[in-house]
Amino acid sequence: MQAKYFPDTDTLLLIFSSSEIVESYDLNENTLVEIDAVGNIVSMTVEHAKQQTNVNEFSFQLAPVH
C-alpha cells in the first residue's frame, strides 16, 4: 500500500494494489475509487484533500497479531 500527497494540486492518492484497473466510481465530486476485475479496490484519489482529510497528521500503525 502506498500513500502519495501532491501539494501542488492538493491531491491524495492511496494505492492498495498493482492490479489492473477495470472500473472507476465517483464516491462524490472529489473522490474517485478504482477497482480491479474482481471488485477489489486498487486505488482511491481524493481531490481537495486538505478539505476532506487531515493530510498533515497521516500515520500508519500495524496492529499486533494475537
All heavy atoms as TSV, in Angstrom:
chain	resi	resn	atom	element	x	y	z
A	1	MET	N	N	0.843	-1.173	0.000
A	1	MET	CA	C	0.000	0.000	0.000
A	1	MET	C	C	0.886	1.233	0.000
A	1	MET	O	O	1.919	1.260	0.653
A	1	MET	CB	C	-0.896	0.010	1.235
A	1	MET	CG	C	-1.818	1.191	1.262
A	1	MET	SD	S	-2.938	1.109	2.687
A	1	MET	CE	C	-3.426	2.793	2.747
A	2	GLN	N	N	0.478	2.233	-0.759
A	2	GLN	CA	C	1.212	3.489	-0.829
A	2	GLN	C	C	0.254	4.648	-0.633
A	2	GLN	O	O	-0.903	4.578	-1.055
A	2	GLN	CB	C	1.879	3.671	-2.196
A	2	GLN	CG	C	2.941	2.680	-2.529
A	2	GLN	CD	C	3.518	2.962	-3.924
A	2	GLN	OE1	O	3.135	3.889	-4.626
A	2	GLN	NE2	N	4.471	2.132	-4.325
A	3	ALA	N	N	0.742	5.695	-0.015
A	3	ALA	CA	C	0.000	6.946	0.101
A	3	ALA	C	C	0.887	8.046	-0.464
A	3	ALA	O	O	2.044	8.181	-0.059
A	3	ALA	CB	C	-0.359	7.231	1.547
A	4	LYS	N	N	0.362	8.794	-1.429
A	4	LYS	CA	C	1.113	9.899	-2.020
A	4	LYS	C	C	0.256	11.154	-1.931
A	4	LYS	O	O	-0.940	11.117	-2.246
A	4	LYS	CB	C	1.426	9.616	-3.497
A	4	LYS	CG	C	2.315	8.426	-3.732
A	4	LYS	CD	C	2.556	8.226	-5.211
A	4	LYS	CE	C	3.436	7.017	-5.475
A	4	LYS	NZ	N	3.650	6.815	-6.907
A	5	TYR	N	N	0.897	12.242	-1.513
A	5	TYR	CA	C	0.197	13.517	-1.472
A	5	TYR	C	C	0.911	14.484	-2.416
A	5	TYR	O	O	2.133	14.616	-2.368
A	5	TYR	CB	C	0.170	14.091	-0.054
A	5	TYR	CG	C	-0.481	15.453	-0.010
A	5	TYR	CD1	C	-1.844	15.581	-0.254
A	5	TYR	CD2	C	0.260	16.597	0.237
A	5	TYR	CE1	C	-2.452	16.818	-0.251
A	5	TYR	CE2	C	-0.338	17.839	0.250
A	5	TYR	CZ	C	-1.698	17.950	0.005
A	5	TYR	OH	O	-2.294	19.192	-0.012
A	6	PHE	N	N	0.134	15.135	-3.269
A	6	PHE	CA	C	0.663	16.083	-4.247
A	6	PHE	C	C	0.230	17.482	-3.820
A	6	PHE	O	O	-0.908	17.889	-4.070
A	6	PHE	CB	C	0.132	15.762	-5.650
A	6	PHE	CG	C	0.477	14.368	-6.100
A	6	PHE	CD1	C	-0.379	13.299	-5.818
A	6	PHE	CD2	C	1.661	14.114	-6.771
A	6	PHE	CE1	C	-0.064	12.008	-6.220
A	6	PHE	CE2	C	1.984	12.820	-7.168
A	6	PHE	CZ	C	1.122	11.762	-6.895
A	7	PRO	N	N	1.113	18.228	-3.117
A	7	PRO	CA	C	0.705	19.524	-2.579
A	7	PRO	C	C	0.354	20.557	-3.644
A	7	PRO	O	O	-0.474	21.444	-3.401
A	7	PRO	CB	C	1.918	19.976	-1.754
A	7	PRO	CG	C	3.056	19.171	-2.240
A	7	PRO	CD	C	2.487	17.889	-2.772
A	8	ASP	N	N	0.952	20.440	-4.825
A	8	ASP	CA	C	0.667	21.431	-5.871
A	8	ASP	C	C	-0.766	21.353	-6.374
A	8	ASP	O	O	-1.336	22.350	-6.807
A	8	ASP	CB	C	1.652	21.305	-7.034
A	8	ASP	CG	C	1.688	19.912	-7.632
A	8	ASP	OD1	O	1.426	18.933	-6.902
A	8	ASP	OD2	O	1.992	19.801	-8.829
A	9	THR	N	N	-1.391	20.168	-6.275
A	9	THR	CA	C	-2.785	20.022	-6.703
A	9	THR	C	C	-3.708	19.664	-5.543
A	9	THR	O	O	-4.910	19.483	-5.750
A	9	THR	CB	C	-2.908	18.928	-7.781
A	9	THR	OG1	O	-2.404	17.694	-7.248
A	9	THR	CG2	C	-2.141	19.305	-9.039
A	10	ASP	N	N	-3.131	19.534	-4.326
A	10	ASP	CA	C	-3.892	19.143	-3.129
A	10	ASP	C	C	-4.655	17.838	-3.371
A	10	ASP	O	O	-5.842	17.709	-3.105
A	10	ASP	CB	C	-4.850	20.252	-2.696
A	10	ASP	CG	C	-5.451	20.007	-1.321
A	10	ASP	OD1	O	-4.853	19.243	-0.530
A	10	ASP	OD2	O	-6.526	20.577	-1.042
A	11	THR	N	N	-3.905	16.865	-3.923
A	11	THR	CA	C	-4.489	15.570	-4.261
A	11	THR	C	C	-3.831	14.469	-3.426
A	11	THR	O	O	-2.608	14.399	-3.342
A	11	THR	CB	C	-4.274	15.256	-5.756
A	11	THR	OG1	O	-4.860	16.300	-6.527
A	11	THR	CG2	C	-4.889	13.925	-6.131
A	12	LEU	N	N	-4.645	13.612	-2.838
A	12	LEU	CA	C	-4.162	12.460	-2.085
A	12	LEU	C	C	-4.464	11.208	-2.893
A	12	LEU	O	O	-5.603	10.991	-3.320
A	12	LEU	CB	C	-4.874	12.378	-0.725
A	12	LEU	CG	C	-4.527	11.178	0.158
A	12	LEU	CD1	C	-3.054	11.187	0.553
A	12	LEU	CD2	C	-5.418	11.182	1.404
A	13	LEU	N	N	-3.430	10.383	-3.129
A	13	LEU	CA	C	-3.582	9.137	-3.882
A	13	LEU	C	C	-3.216	7.984	-2.970
A	13	LEU	O	O	-2.101	7.913	-2.456
A	13	LEU	CB	C	-2.679	9.147	-5.119
A	13	LEU	CG	C	-2.615	7.843	-5.918
A	13	LEU	CD1	C	-3.992	7.500	-6.492
A	13	LEU	CD2	C	-1.573	7.958	-7.024
A	14	LEU	N	N	-4.159	7.089	-2.744
A	14	LEU	CA	C	-3.919	5.876	-1.959
A	14	LEU	C	C	-3.925	4.702	-2.928
A	14	LEU	O	O	-4.912	4.478	-3.635
A	14	LEU	CB	C	-5.015	5.684	-0.912
A	14	LEU	CG	C	-5.150	6.811	0.105
A	14	LEU	CD1	C	-6.380	6.586	0.979
A	14	LEU	CD2	C	-3.915	6.926	0.963
A	15	ILE	N	N	-2.817	3.960	-2.947
A	15	ILE	CA	C	-2.696	2.811	-3.850
A	15	ILE	C	C	-2.696	1.554	-2.994
A	15	ILE	O	O	-1.837	1.373	-2.134
A	15	ILE	CB	C	-1.413	2.896	-4.687
A	15	ILE	CG1	C	-1.418	4.185	-5.507
A	15	ILE	CG2	C	-1.279	1.675	-5.596
A	15	ILE	CD1	C	-0.092	4.481	-6.194
A	16	PHE	N	N	-3.676	0.688	-3.214
A	16	PHE	CA	C	-3.830	-0.525	-2.413
A	16	PHE	C	C	-3.203	-1.752	-3.072
A	16	PHE	O	O	-2.831	-2.688	-2.386
A	16	PHE	CB	C	-5.317	-0.784	-2.142
A	16	PHE	CG	C	-5.968	0.330	-1.372
A	16	PHE	CD1	C	-6.659	1.338	-2.016
A	16	PHE	CD2	C	-5.861	0.389	0.007
A	16	PHE	CE1	C	-7.247	2.376	-1.311
A	16	PHE	CE2	C	-6.437	1.428	0.726
A	16	PHE	CZ	C	-7.132	2.421	0.067
A	17	SER	N	N	-3.142	-1.751	-4.386
A	17	SER	CA	C	-2.540	-2.891	-5.093
A	17	SER	C	C	-2.104	-2.446	-6.480
A	17	SER	O	O	-2.432	-1.330	-6.925
A	17	SER	CB	C	-3.532	-4.056	-5.203
A	17	SER	OG	O	-4.453	-3.835	-6.243
A	18	SER	N	N	-1.392	-3.338	-7.175
A	18	SER	CA	C	-0.948	-3.027	-8.545
A	18	SER	C	C	-1.816	-3.728	-9.583
A	18	SER	O	O	-1.437	-3.825	-10.752
A	18	SER	CB	C	0.516	-3.423	-8.722
A	18	SER	OG	O	0.668	-4.808	-8.451
A	19	SER	N	N	-2.972	-4.210	-9.161
A	19	SER	CA	C	-3.875	-4.895	-10.095
A	19	SER	C	C	-4.334	-3.949	-11.201
A	19	SER	O	O	-4.333	-2.732	-11.027
A	19	SER	CB	C	-5.117	-5.405	-9.349
A	19	SER	OG	O	-4.765	-6.346	-8.376
A	20	GLU	N	N	-4.746	-4.532	-12.302
A	20	GLU	CA	C	-5.242	-3.729	-13.418
A	20	GLU	C	C	-6.584	-3.106	-13.046
A	20	GLU	O	O	-7.471	-3.779	-12.520
A	20	GLU	CB	C	-5.412	-4.596	-14.664
A	20	GLU	CG	C	-5.895	-3.817	-15.864
A	20	GLU	CD	C	-6.045	-4.695	-17.108
A	20	GLU	OE1	O	-5.632	-5.870	-17.069
A	20	GLU	OE2	O	-6.571	-4.191	-18.100
A	21	ILE	N	N	-6.737	-1.842	-13.343
A	21	ILE	CA	C	-7.990	-1.124	-13.073
A	21	ILE	C	C	-8.969	-1.407	-14.207
A	21	ILE	O	O	-8.620	-1.268	-15.382
A	21	ILE	CB	C	-7.720	0.386	-12.959
A	21	ILE	CG1	C	-6.811	0.664	-11.767
A	21	ILE	CG2	C	-9.037	1.161	-12.854
A	21	ILE	CD1	C	-6.236	2.060	-11.736
A	22	VAL	N	N	-10.167	-1.847	-13.838
A	22	VAL	CA	C	-11.165	-2.129	-14.869
A	22	VAL	C	C	-12.378	-1.200	-14.783
A	22	VAL	O	O	-13.123	-1.086	-15.747
A	22	VAL	CB	C	-11.637	-3.594	-14.823
A	22	VAL	CG1	C	-10.484	-4.546	-15.108
A	22	VAL	CG2	C	-12.286	-3.927	-13.502
A	23	GLU	N	N	-12.572	-0.564	-13.620
A	23	GLU	CA	C	-13.692	0.370	-13.479
A	23	GLU	C	C	-13.358	1.452	-12.479
A	23	GLU	O	O	-12.546	1.253	-11.578
A	23	GLU	CB	C	-14.964	-0.351	-12.996
A	23	GLU	CG	C	-15.877	-0.756	-14.129
A	23	GLU	CD	C	-17.192	-1.314	-13.621
A	23	GLU	OE1	O	-18.104	-0.507	-13.413
A	23	GLU	OE2	O	-17.254	-2.530	-13.443
A	24	SER	N	N	-14.028	2.584	-12.627
A	24	SER	CA	C	-13.866	3.716	-11.712
A	24	SER	C	C	-15.241	4.185	-11.262
A	24	SER	O	O	-16.198	4.143	-12.035
A	24	SER	CB	C	-13.173	4.885	-12.406
A	24	SER	OG	O	-11.931	4.518	-12.874
A	25	TYR	N	N	-15.295	4.602	-10.008
A	25	TYR	CA	C	-16.535	5.125	-9.448
A	25	TYR	C	C	-16.259	6.444	-8.746
A	25	TYR	O	O	-15.266	6.565	-8.027
A	25	TYR	CB	C	-17.137	4.171	-8.403
A	25	TYR	CG	C	-17.551	2.852	-8.951
A	25	TYR	CD1	C	-16.736	1.741	-8.816
A	25	TYR	CD2	C	-18.767	2.715	-9.610
A	25	TYR	CE1	C	-17.112	0.515	-9.323
A	25	TYR	CE2	C	-19.151	1.496	-10.125
A	25	TYR	CZ	C	-18.322	0.395	-9.979
A	25	TYR	OH	O	-18.694	-0.805	-10.500
A	26	ASP	N	N	-17.129	7.404	-8.931
A	26	ASP	CA	C	-17.067	8.647	-8.174
A	26	ASP	C	C	-17.874	8.458	-6.901
A	26	ASP	O	O	-19.088	8.223	-6.958
A	26	ASP	CB	C	-17.662	9.804	-8.976
A	26	ASP	CG	C	-16.795	10.203	-10.149
A	26	ASP	OD1	O	-15.561	10.171	-10.003
A	26	ASP	OD2	O	-17.355	10.545	-11.206
A	27	LEU	N	N	-17.198	8.521	-5.748
A	27	LEU	CA	C	-17.927	8.469	-4.476
A	27	LEU	C	C	-18.645	9.783	-4.229
A	27	LEU	O	O	-19.729	9.817	-3.661
A	27	LEU	CB	C	-16.985	8.167	-3.318
A	27	LEU	CG	C	-16.407	6.769	-3.267
A	27	LEU	CD1	C	-15.512	6.600	-2.046
A	27	LEU	CD2	C	-17.518	5.726	-3.237
A	28	ASN	N	N	-17.973	10.865	-4.618
A	28	ASN	CA	C	-18.563	12.200	-4.601
A	28	ASN	C	C	-17.780	13.020	-5.614
A	28	ASN	O	O	-16.951	12.466	-6.338
A	28	ASN	CB	C	-18.561	12.809	-3.181
A	28	ASN	CG	C	-17.171	12.924	-2.598
A	28	ASN	OD1	O	-16.214	13.247	-3.303
A	28	ASN	ND2	N	-17.038	12.638	-1.315
A	29	GLU	N	N	-18.002	14.300	-5.685
A	29	GLU	CA	C	-17.349	15.099	-6.719
A	29	GLU	C	C	-15.836	15.204	-6.548
A	29	GLU	O	O	-15.136	15.588	-7.484
A	29	GLU	CB	C	-17.962	16.491	-6.804
A	29	GLU	CG	C	-17.738	17.337	-5.579
A	29	GLU	CD	C	-18.437	18.690	-5.690
A	29	GLU	OE1	O	-19.635	18.706	-6.019
A	29	GLU	OE2	O	-17.763	19.690	-5.444
A	30	ASN	N	N	-15.296	14.833	-5.374
A	30	ASN	CA	C	-13.863	14.948	-5.126
A	30	ASN	C	C	-13.168	13.628	-4.834
A	30	ASN	O	O	-11.976	13.623	-4.524
A	30	ASN	CB	C	-13.611	15.897	-3.950
A	30	ASN	CG	C	-14.045	17.302	-4.260
A	30	ASN	OD1	O	-13.743	17.822	-5.322
A	30	ASN	ND2	N	-14.776	17.896	-3.353
A	31	THR	N	N	-13.883	12.515	-4.907
A	31	THR	CA	C	-13.287	11.224	-4.553
A	31	THR	C	C	-13.594	10.187	-5.622
A	31	THR	O	O	-14.752	9.955	-5.958
A	31	THR	CB	C	-13.820	10.734	-3.193
A	31	THR	OG1	O	-13.642	11.757	-2.222
A	31	THR	CG2	C	-13.062	9.488	-2.740
A	32	LEU	N	N	-12.524	9.568	-6.123
A	32	LEU	CA	C	-12.630	8.555	-7.169
A	32	LEU	C	C	-12.052	7.246	-6.650
A	32	LEU	O	O	-10.959	7.226	-6.089
A	32	LEU	CB	C	-11.847	9.013	-8.405
A	32	LEU	CG	C	-11.739	8.029	-9.556
A	32	LEU	CD1	C	-13.076	7.910	-10.278
A	32	LEU	CD2	C	-10.659	8.479	-10.537
A	33	VAL	N	N	-12.784	6.141	-6.825
A	33	VAL	CA	C	-12.320	4.812	-6.432
A	33	VAL	C	C	-12.184	3.974	-7.695
A	33	VAL	O	O	-13.073	3.969	-8.548
A	33	VAL	CB	C	-13.303	4.133	-5.458
A	33	VAL	CG1	C	-12.867	2.710	-5.146
A	33	VAL	CG2	C	-13.412	4.929	-4.174
A	34	GLU	N	N	-11.041	3.276	-7.799
A	34	GLU	CA	C	-10.801	2.421	-8.957
A	34	GLU	C	C	-10.699	0.978	-8.479
A	34	GLU	O	O	-10.058	0.705	-7.458
A	34	GLU	CB	C	-9.528	2.863	-9.669
A	34	GLU	CG	C	-9.651	4.292	-10.193
A	34	GLU	CD	C	-8.362	4.855	-10.728
A	34	GLU	OE1	O	-7.344	4.773	-10.033
A	34	GLU	OE2	O	-8.399	5.369	-11.850
A	35	ILE	N	N	-11.336	0.063	-9.199
A	35	ILE	CA	C	-11.382	-1.331	-8.779
A	35	ILE	C	C	-10.842	-2.260	-9.864
A	35	ILE	O	O	-10.793	-1.906	-11.038
A	35	ILE	CB	C	-12.807	-1.759	-8.393
A	35	ILE	CG1	C	-13.748	-1.647	-9.580
A	35	ILE	CG2	C	-13.325	-0.942	-7.217
A	35	ILE	CD1	C	-15.104	-2.281	-9.330
A	36	ASP	N	N	-10.483	-3.485	-9.441
A	36	ASP	CA	C	-9.983	-4.482	-10.389
A	36	ASP	C	C	-11.122	-5.380	-10.871
A	36	ASP	O	O	-12.295	-5.144	-10.555
A	36	ASP	CB	C	-8.832	-5.289	-9.774
A	36	ASP	CG	C	-9.237	-6.126	-8.572
A	36	ASP	OD1	O	-10.456	-6.332	-8.350
A	36	ASP	OD2	O	-8.333	-6.584	-7.839
A	37	ALA	N	N	-10.785	-6.417	-11.598
A	37	ALA	CA	C	-11.785	-7.278	-12.232
A	37	ALA	C	C	-12.666	-8.035	-11.242
A	37	ALA	O	O	-13.774	-8.441	-11.580
A	37	ALA	CB	C	-11.090	-8.265	-13.164
A	38	VAL	N	N	-12.175	-8.241	-10.009
A	38	VAL	CA	C	-12.975	-8.979	-9.021
A	38	VAL	C	C	-13.599	-8.057	-7.979
A	38	VAL	O	O	-14.156	-8.520	-6.984
A	38	VAL	CB	C	-12.154	-10.092	-8.334
A	38	VAL	CG1	C	-11.778	-11.176	-9.328
A	38	VAL	CG2	C	-10.935	-9.542	-7.642
A	39	GLY	N	N	-13.478	-6.742	-8.184
A	39	GLY	CA	C	-14.139	-5.789	-7.290
A	39	GLY	C	C	-13.309	-5.287	-6.134
A	39	GLY	O	O	-13.820	-4.571	-5.269
A	40	ASN	N	N	-12.022	-5.640	-6.095
A	40	ASN	CA	C	-11.145	-5.123	-5.041
A	40	ASN	C	C	-10.702	-3.700	-5.370
A	40	ASN	O	O	-10.461	-3.368	-6.541
A	40	ASN	CB	C	-9.902	-6.000	-4.887
A	40	ASN	CG	C	-10.231	-7.377	-4.381
A	40	ASN	OD1	O	-11.071	-7.539	-3.510
A	40	ASN	ND2	N	-9.581	-8.378	-4.954
A	41	ILE	N	N	-10.542	-2.877	-4.337
A	41	ILE	CA	C	-10.081	-1.508	-4.535
A	41	ILE	C	C	-8.617	-1.519	-4.936
A	41	ILE	O	O	-7.788	-2.125	-4.264
A	41	ILE	CB	C	-10.264	-0.657	-3.264
A	41	ILE	CG1	C	-11.732	-0.547	-2.904
A	41	ILE	CG2	C	-9.662	0.735	-3.457
A	41	ILE	CD1	C	-11.968	0.165	-1.576
A	42	VAL	N	N	-8.292	-0.848	-6.036
A	42	VAL	CA	C	-6.919	-0.699	-6.496
A	42	VAL	C	C	-6.350	0.627	-5.996
A	42	VAL	O	O	-5.232	0.683	-5.504
A	42	VAL	CB	C	-6.835	-0.769	-8.033
A	42	VAL	CG1	C	-5.408	-0.510	-8.508
A	42	VAL	CG2	C	-7.343	-2.122	-8.532
A	43	SER	N	N	-7.156	1.681	-6.110
A	43	SER	CA	C	-6.675	2.987	-5.658
A	43	SER	C	C	-7.860	3.900	-5.350
A	43	SER	O	O	-8.992	3.637	-5.756
A	43	SER	CB	C	-5.776	3.641	-6.711
A	43	SER	OG	O	-6.502	3.896	-7.885
A	44	MET	N	N	-7.535	4.959	-4.615
A	44	MET	CA	C	-8.529	5.986	-4.291
A	44	MET	C	C	-7.849	7.339	-4.447
A	44	MET	O	O	-6.746	7.543	-3.938
A	44	MET	CB	C	-9.051	5.829	-2.863
A	44	MET	CG	C	-10.011	6.929	-2.442
A	44	MET	SD	S	-10.542	6.763	-0.725
A	44	MET	CE	C	-11.544	5.294	-0.833
A	45	THR	N	N	-8.479	8.232	-5.165
A	45	THR	CA	C	-7.955	9.578	-5.373
A	45	THR	C	C	-8.875	10.573	-4.699
A	45	THR	O	O	-10.090	10.535	-4.916
A	45	THR	CB	C	-7.860	9.896	-6.875
A	45	THR	OG1	O	-7.056	8.908	-7.519
A	45	THR	CG2	C	-7.278	11.277	-7.104
A	46	VAL	N	N	-8.296	11.432	-3.864
A	46	VAL	CA	C	-9.074	12.442	-3.149
A	46	VAL	C	C	-8.586	13.818	-3.583
A	46	VAL	O	O	-7.433	14.182	-3.330
A	46	VAL	CB	C	-8.932	12.293	-1.614
A	46	VAL	CG1	C	-9.743	13.356	-0.889
A	46	VAL	CG2	C	-9.328	10.893	-1.171
A	47	GLU	N	N	-9.431	14.540	-4.279
A	47	GLU	CA	C	-9.128	15.920	-4.666
A	47	GLU	C	C	-9.514	16.851	-3.522
A	47	GLU	O	O	-10.374	16.524	-2.718
A	47	GLU	CB	C	-9.901	16.299	-5.936
A	47	GLU	CG	C	-9.610	15.406	-7.131
A	47	GLU	CD	C	-8.205	15.571	-7.686
A	47	GLU	OE1	O	-7.538	16.578	-7.360
A	47	GLU	OE2	O	-7.767	14.691	-8.427
A	48	HIS	N	N	-8.854	18.007	-3.456
A	48	HIS	CA	C	-9.081	18.964	-2.354
A	48	HIS	C	C	-8.901	18.234	-1.022
A	48	HIS	O	O	-9.722	18.334	-0.112
A	48	HIS	CB	C	-10.460	19.623	-2.454
A	48	HIS	CG	C	-10.715	20.264	-3.772
A	48	HIS	ND1	N	-10.073	21.411	-4.170
A	48	HIS	CD2	C	-11.520	19.899	-4.800
A	48	HIS	CE1	C	-10.479	21.734	-5.387
A	48	HIS	NE2	N	-11.352	20.832	-5.797
A	49	ALA	N	N	-7.819	17.488	-0.923
A	49	ALA	CA	C	-7.582	16.597	0.215
A	49	ALA	C	C	-7.546	17.320	1.557
A	49	ALA	O	O	-8.002	16.772	2.561
A	49	ALA	CB	C	-6.279	15.835	0.003
A	50	LYS	N	N	-7.026	18.525	1.603
A	50	LYS	CA	C	-6.948	19.245	2.878
A	50	LYS	C	C	-8.337	19.583	3.422
A	50	LYS	O	O	-8.501	19.742	4.627
A	50	LYS	CB	C	-6.124	20.519	2.719
A	50	LYS	CG	C	-4.649	20.255	2.597
A	50	LYS	CD	C	-3.867	21.551	2.518
A	50	LYS	CE	C	-2.383	21.269	2.456
A	50	LYS	NZ	N	-1.604	22.509	2.309
A	51	GLN	N	N	-9.313	19.700	2.540
A	51	GLN	CA	C	-10.676	19.988	2.988
A	51	GLN	C	C	-11.374	18.729	3.490
A	51	GLN	O	O	-12.295	18.807	4.290
A	51	GLN	CB	C	-11.504	20.587	1.843
A	51	GLN	CG	C	-11.006	21.930	1.379
A	51	GLN	CD	C	-11.739	22.401	0.136
A	51	GLN	OE1	O	-12.726	21.813	-0.291
A	51	GLN	NE2	N	-11.246	23.471	-0.452
A	52	GLN	N	N	-10.942	17.560	3.016
A	52	GLN	CA	C	-11.642	16.317	3.333
A	52	GLN	C	C	-10.894	15.423	4.319
A	52	GLN	O	O	-11.485	14.513	4.887
A	52	GLN	CB	C	-11.889	15.507	2.056
A	52	GLN	CG	C	-12.752	16.230	1.042
A	52	GLN	CD	C	-13.184	15.290	-0.032
A	52	GLN	OE1	O	-14.039	14.439	0.208
A	52	GLN	NE2	N	-12.575	15.412	-1.189
A	53	THR	N	N	-9.592	15.660	4.482
A	53	THR	CA	C	-8.787	14.796	5.350
A	53	THR	C	C	-7.815	15.655	6.149
A	53	THR	O	O	-7.684	16.848	5.906
A	53	THR	CB	C	-7.955	13.794	4.525
A	53	THR	OG1	O	-6.960	14.520	3.801
A	53	THR	CG2	C	-8.818	12.999	3.578
A	54	ASN	N	N	-7.107	15.023	7.049
A	54	ASN	CA	C	-6.041	15.700	7.771
A	54	ASN	C	C	-4.716	15.151	7.249
A	54	ASN	O	O	-4.054	14.362	7.914
A	54	ASN	CB	C	-6.187	15.471	9.273
A	54	ASN	CG	C	-5.261	16.363	10.054
A	54	ASN	OD1	O	-4.419	17.058	9.487
A	54	ASN	ND2	N	-5.404	16.351	11.362
A	55	VAL	N	N	-4.337	15.558	6.054
A	55	VAL	CA	C	-3.137	15.030	5.416
A	55	VAL	C	C	-1.866	15.375	6.189
A	55	VAL	O	O	-0.857	14.691	6.052
A	55	VAL	CB	C	-3.000	15.501	3.949
A	55	VAL	CG1	C	-4.093	14.903	3.098
A	55	VAL	CG2	C	-2.983	17.002	3.858
A	56	ASN	N	N	-1.901	16.399	7.020
A	56	ASN	CA	C	-0.715	16.766	7.802
A	56	ASN	C	C	-0.494	15.845	8.992
A	56	ASN	O	O	0.566	15.854	9.600
A	56	ASN	CB	C	-0.827	18.210	8.294
A	56	ASN	CG	C	-0.808	19.179	7.146
A	56	ASN	OD1	O	-0.096	18.997	6.173
A	56	ASN	ND2	N	-1.616	20.220	7.253
A	57	GLU	N	N	-1.482	15.026	9.343
A	57	GLU	CA	C	-1.381	14.135	10.505
A	57	GLU	C	C	-1.417	12.669	10.096
A	57	GLU	O	O	-1.806	11.820	10.862
A	57	GLU	CB	C	-2.540	14.413	11.473
A	57	GLU	CG	C	-2.509	15.785	12.098
A	57	GLU	CD	C	-1.367	15.955	13.100
A	57	GLU	OE1	O	-0.970	14.952	13.737
A	57	GLU	OE2	O	-0.871	17.083	13.221
A	58	PHE	N	N	-0.998	12.353	8.884
A	58	PHE	CA	C	-1.053	10.989	8.391
A	58	PHE	C	C	-0.132	10.083	9.210
A	58	PHE	O	O	1.015	10.424	9.488
A	58	PHE	CB	C	-0.654	10.919	6.922
A	58	PHE	CG	C	-0.675	9.531	6.370
A	58	PHE	CD1	C	-1.865	8.959	5.967
A	58	PHE	CD2	C	0.491	8.783	6.274
A	58	PHE	CE1	C	-1.891	7.672	5.468
A	58	PHE	CE2	C	0.481	7.500	5.769
A	58	PHE	CZ	C	-0.722	6.942	5.371
A	59	SER	N	N	-0.628	8.928	9.609
A	59	SER	CA	C	0.197	7.934	10.291
A	59	SER	C	C	-0.294	6.549	9.913
A	59	SER	O	O	-1.406	6.380	9.403
A	59	SER	CB	C	0.154	8.119	11.804
A	59	SER	OG	O	-1.138	7.850	12.293
A	60	PHE	N	N	0.536	5.570	10.183
A	60	PHE	CA	C	0.207	4.187	9.870
A	60	PHE	C	C	0.625	3.336	11.057
A	60	PHE	O	O	1.693	3.532	11.628
A	60	PHE	CB	C	0.969	3.727	8.618
A	60	PHE	CG	C	0.831	2.272	8.336
A	60	PHE	CD1	C	-0.310	1.783	7.726
A	60	PHE	CD2	C	1.825	1.375	8.689
A	60	PHE	CE1	C	-0.445	0.426	7.467
A	60	PHE	CE2	C	1.702	0.031	8.428
A	60	PHE	CZ	C	0.556	-0.446	7.820
A	61	GLN	N	N	-0.230	2.400	11.430
A	61	GLN	CA	C	0.106	1.520	12.547
A	61	GLN	C	C	-0.335	0.109	12.201
A	61	GLN	O	O	-1.484	-0.122	11.802
A	61	GLN	CB	C	-0.601	1.978	13.819
A	61	GLN	CG	C	-0.255	1.135	15.012
A	61	GLN	CD	C	-0.908	1.661	16.289
A	61	GLN	OE1	O	-1.845	2.448	16.236
A	61	GLN	NE2	N	-0.421	1.227	17.411
A	62	LEU	N	N	0.574	-0.834	12.338
A	62	LEU	CA	C	0.262	-2.240	12.122
A	62	LEU	C	C	-0.163	-2.833	13.458
A	62	LEU	O	O	0.612	-2.830	14.421
A	62	LEU	CB	C	1.486	-2.969	11.569
A	62	LEU	CG	C	1.311	-4.441	11.233
A	62	LEU	CD1	C	0.247	-4.627	10.145
A	62	LEU	CD2	C	2.639	-5.027	10.769
A	63	ALA	N	N	-1.393	-3.307	13.546
A	63	ALA	CA	C	-1.904	-3.868	14.789
A	63	ALA	C	C	-1.200	-5.187	15.087
A	63	ALA	O	O	-0.921	-5.971	14.172
A	63	ALA	CB	C	-3.411	-4.088	14.684
A	64	PRO	N	N	-0.903	-5.449	16.346
A	64	PRO	CA	C	-0.239	-6.710	16.697
A	64	PRO	C	C	-1.157	-7.899	16.429
A	64	PRO	O	O	-2.372	-7.814	16.568
A	64	PRO	CB	C	0.043	-6.563	18.193
A	64	PRO	CG	C	-0.874	-5.507	18.671
A	64	PRO	CD	C	-1.185	-4.621	17.513
A	65	VAL	N	N	-0.544	-9.018	16.041
A	65	VAL	CA	C	-1.290	-10.251	15.799
A	65	VAL	C	C	-1.282	-11.056	17.093
A	65	VAL	O	O	-0.240	-11.249	17.720
A	65	VAL	CB	C	-0.637	-11.067	14.662
A	65	VAL	CG1	C	-1.356	-12.384	14.466
A	65	VAL	CG2	C	-0.607	-10.246	13.392
A	66	HIS	N	N	-2.438	-11.522	17.481
A	66	HIS	CA	C	-2.543	-12.301	18.728
A	66	HIS	C	C	-2.718	-13.767	18.442
A	66	HIS	O	O	-3.299	-14.217	17.578
A	66	HIS	CB	C	-3.726	-11.819	19.572
A	66	HIS	CG	C	-3.556	-10.394	20.017
A	66	HIS	ND1	N	-2.723	-10.023	21.034
A	66	HIS	CD2	C	-4.096	-9.241	19.556
A	66	HIS	CE1	C	-2.781	-8.709	21.193
A	66	HIS	NE2	N	-3.608	-8.207	20.300
